Amino acid sequence: MSISEEDGEESLKNENGKRPAELKQDGKKRLKTKSLYRQPTVSELNRLQETQNLFNSNLFRLQVDEILQEVKVKDKTLKKFEIWFENFKKYLFLIPDKSKEYDLSEKVFFKELKVKQPLGHELKNTRLLFTFYKMSDVKIVGSYSLGCAINSKLKVDVQVTIPATTYVKSDSLNYRYHKKRAAYLAYIASYLNKSELITNLKYSWCNGCDYLPVLDFEPSGKLGNHMSMRINLVTEEEAFKLHRYSPTRNNLRENWLLLTDKVEGSDDVGPPTPYYNASILCDLTSSINNNYLHELLETSDWDTKGLSMFKGDSAPQPMTEFLKYFPVVFLDKTGYYNICWQMSQGTYNALKRESSVAVEMLDNSNLNSFTPLFMSPYNHILQFDHILRFKDMSKIKETVFEAASKESKINYGIDKLALIIRDITALLVKGLGTRAHLVVEQLDANISWSIKTNIKKAKKEGYEEKLSFGLILDAQDSLNTVEKGPPANLPEAEQFRAFWGEKSELRRFQDGSITETCVWDADSLARRRLVTKQIIAYLLKQKYGIDSEYFYIADQLDSALTCKDYAPPDGVVGTGEEITVKVLQTFDDLRKDLRALNELPLNINSVYGISSVFSYSEPFPPLPQGVSDPNPWKKSSTCLIKELKTDEKVICPPFIPVSQVVMELGHSGKWPGDLEAFRCLKTAFHLQIADRLTKQFSLPTQVYTTHLDVMKSGLVFRLEIGHSKEVTLLRKEIEKNVVKYRDTEESLELQHKAILLPRLRGALHGLHQKYPAYGPTTSLVKRWLSAHLLDDWHFPETVIELVTAYLYLRPEPYEATTQPLCGFLRTLHLLSTMDWNAEPLIVNFNNELTREQIADLEKKFNEKEADVPAVFVTTPYDGDTPSVWSRRAPSRQVLARVRLLSTSTLNYIEKSLLNDMKDNILGSFIPSLSGYDVLIRLHGHLVPHTAQRVDAVPRLRTPPALTDVIPIVQFDPVAKYLEELRGAYSQFALFFHDTYGGDVIAVLWRPDIRDHVHFQVSNANALKPININGETKYQVNIDALIGDFKLIGDGLVKEVTVNS
């Protein structure tokens, strides 16, 4: 129920919606404090009700109001422009008639004008006579005239009407109209070039159409800093009869366009040319439609019957006639002109899709939709899953144009670009089917050039036509390797075979059906993501013979995650997903074994995996190792590190990672209340579990005081019992005989590992099941950060996983991507633009956090409590400590470094892919070592993971058979060395290293390392005395520290160098 204004109610007087100052009867202002507590006015109540009905929050309403004020053209600018335009209009009307008649096939006319013709050589042989008649009207049209212009380099459209006497009846044929139009424009340009009212006068194309040129310029003086102008030519509607340009009429003769001989005695004028006809109708109907746009558009049934502004009882031409020739139809007021004659099907589908996404964002009450809607510019490389870019456009145009039908060639005339966009789009849409939600072209073909320069010369000076197609894929259908067609006995089967050619084959399926089928090669998930690429490559080759004139953006970084050392058991070399699946299958079997154990005091209720591999986000998941003895438990129960030698060099044993697992036992009240006793009981449980696994399932085990290692199917799992009571005991403190509970570093670490991480890992696993690209995307981000020497110490893996997860749960303004490369680039964009000081990152899995809980978390963040970390990333599983995942790291300094790296990497990749069309972008994974103080170089043969380097040469081997009970696990001498360095020297330096095969440890001294300090027992470590003005002070002995680095790493360290 709306609220109406009562009689006598004073209306609002200012644009900000504030109540005017109340006045007493004597004219004096009342105190402001009194007006604050009065009942709201009716207008204020109406505004509040409108906000509640139309907006999710008051904040969104305020933001929308503010941006409207921001983009509104200033009154001062409008007044200046109105004065300027009156003078400009008078100047145009002073251009006199030219009684002399010119043959436009000659150059005399343009030589006299001292300007160049704005048309290309395609129409040079068109002979016709032209006389300039004074323009009949000059007016402003477009967004400015309708009051919807915005104040961001305002562009005003000026419409100049050519009198009907300029044209004759035959000018409707063979681009004669367009050539006279271009001559008229050149005549105006020659006079404007002498005017002091304008500056920077240039020819330009309208919507990339090279036979409908326009004039672009700027007002002289300061006004030109705020706006630019465009002159577009139209003609009086009396010049031609509209029915001559109906979609079924021909106005472009075959013998003129294709230089063929006309058949004698034939009355056939050729196929319909609706596209050519629309290029003239857009000028003929412009005045009518612009006048109509000033009226209120009434509701219609455009969504079901096509768009039409025609209001008569019956349209001059049936809508079906337009739908035959145009993918998008929007009829104008006359009923003859399709306003969307240049709009492609892809552009229309993109508009619908973006509108749908915008509505979903506005309806989402948990999302502040203002930023993605109005403040996030689109980037093509971030928007699309796959991008197809053409290299040699001249060859592409020639090839596709030659393959087009004669009817299409005549219809599109000299506009070859529009024809090839239509045909290639149709080919891709039909070939991809349900694999692609959207196929849309991205065309860059506009050009502006001086009126003194020939268009041919202007094109040589930096002009380049760029055509690409962006694809948004379906997460499931795009992975299908089988394209199932119609049954062999149906007529559609012949069409299927004709379209797919030799790729089509007859197949029988398990359900008994026999159909035409196309099968695509893909033995891994990484290659299944590229089935779309295979299809496009095949179709371009088969239909047009195009095999190397294009560049495909999709899988350029897959090699960064490819296994380059041991071949997987099934021989499939992908990006790790198949190996991860094997790990998860083995883990499921182990979980069943654990829950089936008998003779245990307490049953094992739940088993959770907490390593990254359980959420598909481990860059290099563990490979199953070979076992030579089927019953290895019968051997020795221990395994020592052996000194392996080859060529007189000590080498490391193969690195065998473990997958960490947390077990939850059945409920019992008999757990001891003493911490040591509790841990001893846990160890006893580990011993019993190991014993039962060995006896019941013949699994090799190794027990430690804190955990239990189990080997199953060549994979090693590290099992540990998790119990909330242990966390409570760690928090317990007795102070003056009073028991208090306080978080400690150890209790928080255990809570994170045993209680919170299993829940988070399950949520991330579910996220990957919904978005299969999440896992490899996260792996790429981890690999990239580590390549730049930012390992888990500086940027925890869990934080990386959450940042990437956020982009799949909240991908706005885009949609969740299906391609790891696109997801990786989006993550880089987030890292380069996110203001961690101003906003938290709330990863709301399954929308478990309510709007009130989110508001409470934002409040805690904004209060900037002392324990708020540099990266505030929170989930529904944080417990009592929000952002527990980033509690230790990253630091603000590391965040600044990541911002710089992500910005430069994103720019490098975007330039390499979009501009240079270069496949090898692994240079973005090569770190710069110049900014570090000290470099510790290691012996390569003692560094594990060397096969995981970005530049490693693949040498796929069979994993060695192991003879030990359980191999040496988690033995990484570099990691141990780093741990020792950080433990002893963190107060002096930061240490950086690439976890995946890096043979350099980079050292960065802390800023205060060269400060002079007084000697104290508490900070006497690593100091040396120095004499300053006769006074003895102390300074950190950097040379001694460097010596310590080499001494501690004796045998592992090759050399230590100091960067100058």
N, C-alpha and C positions, 0 to 999 in steps of 0.2 A: 504494500500500500504506500503510494507516494505521499509526501508531505507537501501541502500547498501553502503558498504564502498568504498569511492572514492580512485582512484589510488594515492599512495603516502601518504595517511592519516596514521599518526602514531597510532598504536594500543595501547590499554591500557596495562599497564605492571604490575599492581598489582591487587590482588583479591578483593580489596574494591571498584573497579570501579573508582578510582581517576585518573585524568590526570597526566602523569609524568611531572616533572619539565622541562619547556622549556629552551633550551640552545641557546645562541647566536652562531654565526659562530666562534667566538674566544674561544668558550668553556665555557664562563662564564654564570652563571645562570642569567636569567632575574629576575626582581623584581616580587615577588608574587602578589603584588597589581595589576600589569598589567594583569596577567593571569586570575585574577578573573573576569574581564569584557570582556573576549574574548567570541566569539560565542562557544556554546557547540560542542563537537566533535560528529562525527557520532555515535560512540559507546554509548555516553551518550544519544543521541537522541533515539537510539534503546532501551535503558534501560527505558527511560521515557515512550516511547510508549508501551513497554511491561508492565510496571507498570499500565498504564491507561487501558489496555485491560484485564489484568489478575487479578489485585488486586483492591480492593475498595478504597485503600488509600496508600499514601506513607508510612504511619506509619506501616500498615500491611506488606508491602514489607520489611521494615527495620526489623520488628520483626521476620519475617520468615528467613531472611538472618542471623540474630543474633542467632536464635535457631539452625540453621544448623551449624553455626560455633561452637556453644556450644556442640552439640552432636557429632561432628566430632572427630574421634579418632586421638589423637596427633601423629605427625610424630615420635617423640622421642619414644613413646610406640611401634609404628609399627616396628621401626628398632630393638629395643630390642627383640621384639617378633620373628622377622624373624631369628635372630641369635639363639634364644632359640629353635625355632621349627626345625631348621636344626639339632641341636644336638639331639633333641627328636626323630626325624625321624630316624636318624642313630641308636639310641638305639633300636627302635622297629625292625629295620631290622636285628639287631644282635641276636634277639630271634631265637634259632635254631629249626630245625625240631625235632619231637619226633617220632621215628620209632615204638615205642611200641604201641600196640593196647589195648584200654581200653573198658570194658563193662560199659556204663554209668548208668546202673541200679544198679551198686554197688558203694560203697563209696571210692574205692581205689584211683581213679583218683584225687579226690578232697583232699584226705588225703595227697597224695604226694605233691600236690600244696600248701598245708597249707592255702587254702582259701575255702570259702563256695560256694555252688552252688547258682547262682542268680535266680533260678526258684523255684516255690512253689511245694507243695506235689501233685498237680493235675497230674503231668507228671512222677511221680516216677516209675510207672510200665512200662514205655516205654523202651523196651530192644533194644539196638543198640550199634554197635562198633564204636569207635572214635579214629582217629589218627590225631595228630597236624602236619599240613604242614605250612611251612613258608608263611607269608602273601605276596600277590602278589603286593599290592600297598598301599601307605599311602598318603593321600592328604587332604587339607583343602577344605571344601564345605560350603554351606549355605550362610548366609548373609555376612560373612566376605569375602568370595571369590568373591562375586558379588559386593563388594564395598558399601554395604548399612548397614553395622554394625554401631551401635551407642555407644557412649562413656559413658554408664551407666552400670558399671560392665559388660564389654564386655564378651560375651560367644562365643567361637570359636568351631565350629564343625569339628572334625577330622574323616575322613572316612577311615576305614581299610577294605581292600578287602580280603575276604577269598578265597583261590584258589578253583577251581571247583573240584579238585581231592578229596577234603574233603568229598564230598557228593556222594551218589549213587542214582540211579533212584528211589528207593522206599522211599527215605528220604522225598519225597513230601507229604507222607501220615502221618496222625495222630500225628502231632507235632514233628516228628522225626527231621525235619529241625531245628526247634526252640531249641530242646534240644542240638543238635550239636553246634548250634550257641552260646548258653549259655556256653557250655564247652569251646569253643574257647575264649570267652570273659574272662572266669575265668583263662585260661592259660595266657593270656596277663596281667591280673590283678596281677597274682603271680609274674611276672617279674617286672612290674612297681612298685610293692610294695618295691622292692629292690633299686629303682633308687633314686638318690639325685636330679634329675631334677624336681620332682613333690612333692606335699604334699596334704594331706586331700583326699586320694583316697577312693571313695565310689561307690557302685552299685546304680543305679537309674532306674526308669521306663521312657520310652519314650512315652509321651502323655497318661500316665496312663495305658499303655498296659503292663501287668505283664509278658507276654511271649516274649517281645522284650526288654530285659534289655540293659542298656548302662553303661559306666564308666564315672563318673564325678570326676574331680580333678582340682587342681590349680598349676600353675608354682611356683616353689620355689623362695624365695627371694621377693623383692619388686614388681616384675612383677605380682605376685599373688594378689596384692592389686587392680590391675586394670582389671584383666580378669580371667575367668575360662575356663576350657576345657571340652569337652565331646567327648568320643570315641564311634562311632556308627559303627556296623559291617554290611557290605553288602557282596554279593558274585558275582563272575564272571557270566556274563550272559550265558556262555556256560554250567553252572552247570545243568540247566534244560531247557527244551523247553518251551517257553512262552505259547504256546497254551494249555499246560496242566493246566494252571491256568485261563482259560477263565471263565466268570461268569456262564456258564452253566455246568461246570465240578464239580465233587465231589472228594475231597481229604481228607475227614474226614468221616471215616466209622462209621455207626450207632452202629454196634456190639462192636466196641472199645470204643466209647464215652459213650453210654448209657448202656453198658454191657448187650446187648440183644443177643439172639441166632441168628446166621445167618441161613436164610432159605436155605435148601439144594436144589441144582439145579437151584437156582435163579441167574440170571445175573445182577440183579438190584444192582448198587453200592450205591444207595441212592440219596437223593435230592441234588441239586446244593449247593455248599458252597462258594459263591462269597466273603463273608466277610473273611473267613479263607484264601482263595486264595490270597486276596489282602495283607494279612500280610506277605506273602512270596514274592509277586511281588514287594513290596516296596523296598526290598533288591536287587532283581534281576535287576530292571530297574533303580536303583539309579544313577549309573555312566552315563548311557545314558542321563538321564534327567538333571543331573547337567551340563554335557557338553553342552546340548542344551540351558540351561538357560543363557549361556554366549553369545548366539546369540540374535539378535534383534527379539522380538516377533512381528509378523505382525498382521494386523487387521483381524478379523474373525467375523463370525456370531454366536459367542458363546451364545449370549443372547437369541437366538431362538431355536438353535439346540443342546444346551449343550456344555460344554467346551471340547476342544480337542486340544492337541498339535500334534496330528498325521497329517502328511501332504500328505499321499498317496492318490491315487484315491479312494480307498475304504478301510475302516477300517477292520482289521481282525475280529472284532466282531461288529455287528451293535450296534449303540447307544441305541436302544430300549432294547437290552438285559441287558445293565447296568442299565437303568432306571427302570427295573422290580425289582431290588434288592437293589439299593442305592437311597436315597432321593436326594443326590447331586452328580453330575457326572462331573468330569474334567479329561479327558483321557490324558495320557502321550504320548510321542513321539512314543512309540511302538504300541499304540492302544490297549494294553491288560490291562494296569494298570490304575485304577481309583485313582488319587492322593487324592481325597476327600473321600476315603473309610471310614474314621473314623469321618467325619463331619456329625453332625446331622442336621435334617431339621430346628430345632430351632436355632442352631448356624448360619446357612446360612441365615435364615430370619432376625436374629438380625444384621448380617453383612450388609444385604441390607438396613435395616431400619436405621442403624447408618450412612450409606453412604448417604442415602437420606436426613437425618437431617443435615449432614455436608454440603451438597451442598446448602441446604436452608439457612444455616447460612452464607455461603460464598456469596450467592446472595443478602443477606440482607444488603443494604448499610447503614442502620441506626444502625447496630450492629457491634461492634468491635469483630469479630468472633475469633480472635487469642486466647483470654483467654479461652473460652469454648472449643475450638478445641484442644489446645496444653497444657494448664496449669491447667485444671480441671480434676483431677482423678475421675474415676467412683466409686460409692459406691452402692452396690446392694440394700441396704435397702432404698436408695434414688431414685434408678432408677425405681423400679417396684411398681405397685399399690398393688398387692397381691404377697405373697411369700409362697410356699408350701415346707416345710422341713420335711424330713423323719428322724425318730429317730433311730429305730433298723434296720440298713441296712442289717444285716444277715438275718433277718426274711423277710424283703421286697424282697431281692434277691431270697430267697427260694420260697416265695409265687408267685411272678410274673413269675419266671422261670418255676414253675410247671404248670402255666396256659398257657404258650406259646405252640405253635404248635411244633410237632416233627421236621418239616422242619427247623423252626427257631432255635431250640436247636442245631441241627447238623450244621447249617450254622455258628452260633456264637461260637460253641465249648465251651471252658472253659471261654470265655469272657462274663460272665453273666451280668456284669455291663452295657456293651454296649447294650445287649438285653433288659434289663429292661428300660433303657433310651428310646430306640426306642418305646417300647410298651406303656409305660406310656405317652410319648409325643403324640403318635398317639391317645391314649384314650382321653387326655385332649383337643387336637385340635378338634377332632370330637365332643366331648361333649359340648364344649364351642362355637364352630362355630364362628359367627360374634361378639360374646361378647368380644373376646380377639383378639387384633391386633397381639400380640406376646406371644408365650409360649416358653421359652428357659430354658434349664437345666443349673445348676451351679454345677459342679462336682469338688470336692477336694479329689483326690485319689492318688496323687503322693507321693512317698516315696524315701528317700535315706538312705542307711545303709552301715555299714562297710563291707568290703570284708571278714572279719574274723567272721562275725555274720550271723547266719542262718536267712533266710527271715521270718520264722515263729516266731522266737524270736524277730526280729526287729519289727514285726507288733504289738507285745504285749507291746512294749515300746513307747507308745504314738501315734501310727498310728491309724487313724480313717477315714473311708470312709464317706464323707459328700455329700449328694445329695439333691439339692433343685431345684425348678422350679420357675422362675420369670414370672409374668404375667403383661402385659401392656394391659389395658382394653379399650374398646370403651365407651365413656362417655354416650351414649344414650342406645345402645343395651345391655350393661351390666346390666341395671336397669330393663329390661323386666322380667316379672314374668311368661310369657306364652311362651313356646317353641312350635311353630306351625310346625307340620310335614306335610307329603304328604296326599292327599285325600285318604279316606279309600279304594277306589276301584282300586288303583294303586299298582303294585308290590312293589314299594318302601316302602309302608305302612308296609309290613311284616318285612322288614329290620329295619324300625324305631322301631317297637314293640320288635324285637329281641334285639336291642341295649339298649333301655330304660327299658325293662322289665315291672314290675308292675306299674311303674310310668306313663306309656303311657295309655292314655284313649281317647275315641272317643268323640269329642265335635262339636257342631254346633255353628257357629258364626253369627253375625248380618248380614253379607253379604250373608248368605245362605250357605256358604261352610261348609262341614263336613270333618274334618281332624283329624288325630292322633295328640294328644297334650300332652305336659307335663306342669303341673302347679306347681309353686313353691310358698311356703308360705312367704309372706312379707306384713305386714300391715303398715309399715312405710318406709320412704326413707332410713333410716339407715339400715333396714333389706333388702331393695331392693339392696343396695350396696353389700350385702352379698349373693345374689342369686348365684353368681359364686362359693362361698364357699359351698353352699348347693349342687350344681351340682357335684362338685369335691368329696365331702364327699359321695354322693350317688353312684357315679361311682366306687370309690375305694372300697366301701363296696360290691357293687353288683358284680363287676368283679373279685375282688381279696380277698374279705373278710377282707379288711384292714379298721379298724375303730378307732384305737387309736395309731397307730405307726407313726403318722405324727403330725406336728405342723403347724398351719396356721396363718400367719401374715397379719392382715387386720384391725381388729376392737378393738384392745386392749385398746384404750383410749375413746371409745364411751361412757362408763359409766361416764366419767368426765363431759359430757354434758347432762346426762339424768335427767329428772325432777323426783325428789324424794319426793315431798310434795303433791301437788294437782294433781289429775288425769285430763288430758285434757278432754274436753267435748266429743270427739269422742272415748275416751278410748285408743288411740294410744300413747304409751310411746316410743318416739324415741329420737333423738338428737336435737329436737327443730324446725326442718324444718316445720313440720305440723302446729305447733302453729304459726310460722312466717307467713305461708301462710294464716292462719285465720286472723291474724292482717292486712295483706295486702289487703285481700278481704274486711274486714270491712273498711279499709282506703279508698279503691276505692268507696265504697258506700257513705262514708262521703264526699268524694270529689264531687261526683255527687250531694249530698244534698247541699253542699256549692255553687256550681255553679248554682243550681236551685233556690237559694234564691231570693225573689223579695222584692221590696220596700226598696232597699239599694241605697244610693247616688251613689255608684260606684259598678260595677259588680266585682265579684271575677274571675279573668282571669285564674290564675294558683294556684295549691295547691301542695306543695312539702313536702315530709317527709324527715327529716334530722337526725332522730335517727338511731342507728346502726341496729335496727330491719328491716329497710327498705332496707338494702342491705344484709339481711340474716346473719349478722355477730354479732348478740347479743347472747352471750352464753346461757342466759336464758330469752327468749322472754316473754312478759307479757301474763298471762293466762286470758281468759275472766272470769269476775266475774258474779255470779248469781245475779239477780235482782228480788225481791219479788213482786214489784208493777209494773204493765205494764205502768202506767202513773206517774212516780216518780216526774215529774216536778211540780205536784200539791202541793207537800209538801214544807217544809221550803227550802229556797234558800241558806242556809248556813249550814256548818257542822263543829262542834268543835271536837277537840281531846278529846276522852273520856279516863278516867282512868279505864282500864280493869284489874280486879283482878281474880286470880285463885290460890287457896291454899295459900292465904295471900301474894302472890307475884304480883307485878305490872308487867304486860306484855305489849309488844308493840302491837298495832293493826296490822293487816296483811299489809305487804308492798305492796302498789299498785303503780307500775311504770306508768309513762306517756310516750306517744310517741309524740315527738315534731314535729310540722308541721309549715311550713312557707307559708303564703298566699300572693299572689301578686294581687293587685287591678288594675282596669282599669286605663288608663292614664288620668291624670288631671293636669292642671297648677295652681290649686287653693290651693295646699298645702302651709301652712304658711312657712315663712323663719326663724321664731324663733323656737329654739329647743324645749322649753317648750310647746309652742303652738302646735307644730307638734305632740308631744307626747300626749297631751291632746286630740287632734283630733283622734289619733290612739285608745285611750281608748274609745272614743265615738263610733268609728267603732266597737270595740269589743262588746260594749253593744248592738248595733243594730244587729250585727250578732248573738249574743246569743239569743236575743229576737225572731229573725226570726226562728232560729233553734228550739226553744221551741214551737213556735206557728205553724210552718209548719210541723215539723217532730216529735214533742213530745220528743225531746232529752233533757236530763238534762244538764244544763250548770252552770258554775261558772265563773264570770268575775273578773279579777284583773286589776290593772292599766297597767301592761305590757303584759298580755296575757289572754287567754280565755281557760278554760278547758271544754271539751265536752265528754260525755260518750255515746258510741254507742255499742250495743251488748256486754255489759260488759267490754269494753275496754275504757280507758281514753286517749284522745288526747289533747295535749296542743297546741292551735293555736296562732300564732303571725303574725302580718302584717309585711312584709319585704319591705323596700323601700330604694333605693339608695340615696335619698335626705337626709335621716336621717344620713347616713354615712358622707355625705358632710358637714352637719351642725356640726357634731361632730369634723370634721377636721378644721372647720373655727376658725380662731383667728384674733383678731383686735389688732394690735400693732402700736401705734402712728398714729391712724386713717387710717391705711393701713390694708386691709383685706388680710390675708395670710392663706394658707391651709397646715396643717401639720398633719401627722399621729400621733394619740395618742393611748394609750393602749385600750381605750374604743372604738374608731373608728375601729381599727383593729379587735377587738373582734366581733363587730357587723357586719362588712363586712364578716368576716369568717363565722358567723352563718347565716346571712340572704341572702347573695349573692353567696358566693363561695361554701359553704357546700351543698346547694341543687343540684348544678351541679355535684359535686363530688359524692354525694349519688346516683344520677341517673346513673353515669358511673359505680359505683361499683355494682349497681343492675343489669345493663346489663352484667357485667362481670360474675356475679353469674349465670345468665341465660345461658351463654355460657359454663361456667365451674361449674357445680352444687356442686362440692366439695369445692369451694372457701369459701362459708359462714361458714360451720362447721370447715374448716381449721383455719380461722381467729378466730373463737370462741375458738378453742383449744389453740391458741397462747395467747389470752387474758386471758383465764382461768389459763394457766401456769404462765404467768407473775404475775398475781394477787396472785396466790398461793404462790409465792416467795416474796410477800409483795410489789410488784411494781405495784401500782394502777395507775389510770388515771393521777394523779398529777405528777408522775415520768415518765411515759411512756404513752403519750396520745393515746387514742383508735384509733384516725384517723391515726396516724403514723403507728400503728400496721396494720391497714387495708391496708395502702398503701404498706408497706413492703411485706405483703402477696400477694397483687395484682401484685406486680412487678414479683413475682415468677411464676405467671400464664401468664403474658404478655411476660416475658422473661425467660422461663424455661431452656434455654440452659445451659449445654449440654443435658439436659433431655427433655422430653415432658410434657405438663401440665398433672398433675396427676388427677385421678378420685377418689382417696381415701383420706379422711381427715388426717389419720395417716401419710401417705407419705408426704402430704403437710406440716404438722406440723414439721416433721423431716427436710424437706428441709428448712423451715424457721429457725429452730435452726442452721442449717449448715450455712446459710447466716449470721445470727447474730454472729456466732462464728468466721467467717472468714472475714467479711467485714471490710475494712479499711476506716472508715468514714472520716478520715483526707485526704485521697488520692483520693477518687472518690465519685461523687454524685450518688444518686439513682433517676433516671429519670423514672417516671411511665407514659409512653406515651400511654394513652388511645386512641384506634382507630387510632393510628399513626397520631394524630392531630398536633403534633409538627414536623416541618420540620427538615431536617438535619441542616439547617442554624440556626434555633432556638435552637436546641440541642447544637450546637457548641458554641452559645452565652451563654447558661446557664453554660456550662463547663468552659468557659472563666471567667464568674463571680465567679464561685466556686474557680477556680485556683488563682484568684487574692486575695482571702482570705480577702474580705472586712470585716469591723468591725461587720456588722450585719449578717454575715453568721453563722447559728446555728450549733450546734455540729453534728446534723443529717441533711444533705442537701437532702431532699426528695421533689421533685417537680413534678408537673403535668401540663397539658394544662390549668388548671382552677385556677392557682395561682394568677391571676391578675397582679398587678404591684409589688407584693412582692413575689419573688421566695421562695419556702419552707416556706410558711406562716403556714403550718400545724405543723411544729416542731419549731416554733419561740420561744416558752416558754420552752419546754422540748422535749426530755430528755437531761440531762446534760452529760458531758464527763465522770463524775464519775459513773453515772448510766449506761452509755454504757459499761464501763469497767466491771461493775458488771454483766450486761446482757451477755457479752462475756464469762465470767467465768461460769455463770450458764448454758448457752446454750451448751458450750463445755462439761461440766460434765454430763448434762442431755442426750446429744446425745450419749456419750460414754456408759452411764448406760443403755439406752434403747437398743442400738446396742448389747451390751453384753448380756442383758437379753433375747432378742428375738433371736438372731442368735446363740449364744453359749449355754446359759442356757435353751433356749426354755421355758421361763417362761411367762405365760399370764399376770400376775398381775404386771404391770409396773407403777402403780399409785404412787409408792414411789418417782417417779420423780417430783411429785406435792407437796411433803412435804418439807416445808422450814426448814432451819437451823436457830435457834435463838441464837446461841452461839456468833455470831460476833457483837451483838448489845449491847449498853451500858445500856439501861433501857427497861424493858418490862412492859407495862400497860395491865393488864389482866382485861377483862370485864365480867360482869354477862351474862351468856349465854342466859337467858330468855329475855334479852333486846336487843339482837343482831338479826336483821332481816337476812334473807337469810340463816338461818342455814341449811335448806334442800339442799342448793347448795354446801355444803362442799363436798370435794372429798370422805371423809370417812362417809358421812351421810347415815343412814339406811333408805331405801325407806319406806314410809308410805303413799301410795297414797290414798288421801281422795277426797271427793267431795268439790269443792270450796263453801264457805259459801254464803248464800243469803244475800244481802245487803239491808238495809232498808233506807239508806240515799240517798239524791239526788245524790251526788257524794261522794265516799268514801274518806277517808283521803289518799291523794296521796303524793308520794315521801317523806314520813316521815321515815327517817332513823336516829335515834339518834346517831349512831356511826359516820355517815358521818358528822352530825352537830358538833359533838365533835371534829372530826379531822379538820374540817374547822376552828373551833375556836383555836385549838392548832397551826395550821399552820399560822393563821393570827397573833397570838400574839408572837410565839416563833420561827419563821423560822430563825431568825438571830442567834439563839443558837443551833438549832437541826434540824434534818430531821426526819420525821415521816413516818413509813411504815405500811401498813395494807392490808389484803386480803379482797377485796370488797365483795367477795362471801361467807359470813358467818364467816369471821375471828373473833375470840374473843380475839386477842392479837394485841396491837399496839406496834411496836418496835421503839425505839428511838435511834438515832445515833447522838452523840454530834459532832458539827463542830470542825475541827482540832484546831482552835484558842481559844476554849472556856476556856482553862486553862492559857491563856496568861495573863501577868500582864499589866494593862493599867492605864493611868492617868485619874483622874476624870474630866469629861466634862459633861456639861448639856445635850449635844446631845446624849451621850451614858451612861447615869447614870442608865438606867434600869437594874434591877437584879444584881447589883454589891454589893460586900461587901468589907470593908477595910481589908487589911492585912499588917503586919509590916515586912519589909525586910531590914535588916541591919540598923534599926533605921529610915527607910524611909517608910512613909505610901503610899501604892499603892492599887490598886483595882483589884478584880477578880470576875468573874461571880459566883454567889451563886448557885451552882448546887443543893444543898439540898433544897433551897427555890423553885427552878424550879420544882423539883420532887413533892414537897408539893403542888405547884400550879396545877400540872397535876391531882392530886387526888382531890383537892378542886373543880376545874372546872367540873370534871366528877363525882361529888358526886351523888351516886345512881346508876350510870352506871358503875363506876370503881370498880372492885372487890379488886384488890391489885396492888401495884406498886413495882416491884423488880428491884434491881440493879445487873447487871451481874458483877461478879468479873473478 
